[in-house]
Amino acid sequence: MPTKPQPDESKWLTTKEAAEELKVAIEHVARLCRDGALVAEKRGRDWFVSSQSAKEYVKALWEGRRGQRFMRPPHLRSNSKPRKVTT
């Protein structure tokens, strides 16, 4: 999993900006953030995606390594126990 970058505001993208860069829907970017496929942080109700993470994700897609580099988080794998969600 990619490491979390330093909190430099110029390196963070909104979900809309990330969706444009990744050429996917905004909802898909939010799902990638929730699943841990992108380095992101939630501020209030909005996700902010690391620009470096978005570039790495695109690179991995083009190299055909998506399944290797960005595996589903353990709590979303079919062979894992369900996790408790706290609010």
N, C-alpha and C positions, 0 to 999 in steps of 0.2 A: 504494500500500500504506500502511496506517495507520502512523503513527510510534509507536515504542515509548514507553509512558508511564514516568514516574519510578517507581522501585521502592517504592511506598507499599503496605504490606501490606493496607490496607483496600480497595484498588482491585482486588484480584485475586480471582477466583472459582475454585473447584475445578471439575473437569470435571462433577461431579454438579450443582453449583449452576448452572453455565453451561447444562447440558442442560435443567434445569428452566426457566431464563429463556428459552431459545431454543425450548423445547418440541420437542426432538429427543432421540434416544438418546445416551447417554454415548459410545458408540463413534463416533457421527457427529461429536461435538465433538472427539474426539481426532483424527479424520481432518481436520477443518477446521484444527486446530492444526498438524498435520504438513504440510498443503498450503499453509499460510501465509495462509489466508483470515481467521484471527483472530490478533490480537496475543497471543502466549502465550509462556511460557517453561517449560522442563521442569526440574523439580527432582527429582532422583532418577529415579523411574519415573513420577511424576505430572506432569500438565500443569496449569498455572495460567493462566487466561485473564483478560485485562484486561477489567474490567467495561465500560469505555468502548467497547472493541472489540465486545463482545457487543451493546451497545445500537446501535452503528452498523450491525452486521450485520442486526439485526432491522429497523431503519429502512430499510435498503437492500432487504430482502426485501419489505417492505410497499410501497415505492415502485416495485417492479418493476425495479430497476436491478442486480440481483444479478450478471448477466453482465458489466456494465460496470465496476462498482466492485470486485468480487472475482473477478478473472480467475484462471484456473489459473496457478500458477507456471510459468515457462518450462520447467523440467525435466519438467513433466507434460503439456505441450502435445504434440499428435501430430506436429507438424512440427519438433520440436527433437531434438537428438541425446541419446541416453541419457547420464545422468551417472553418474560413478563414486561408489559408496557406500563410505565408509570407516567403519570401526568403531573 
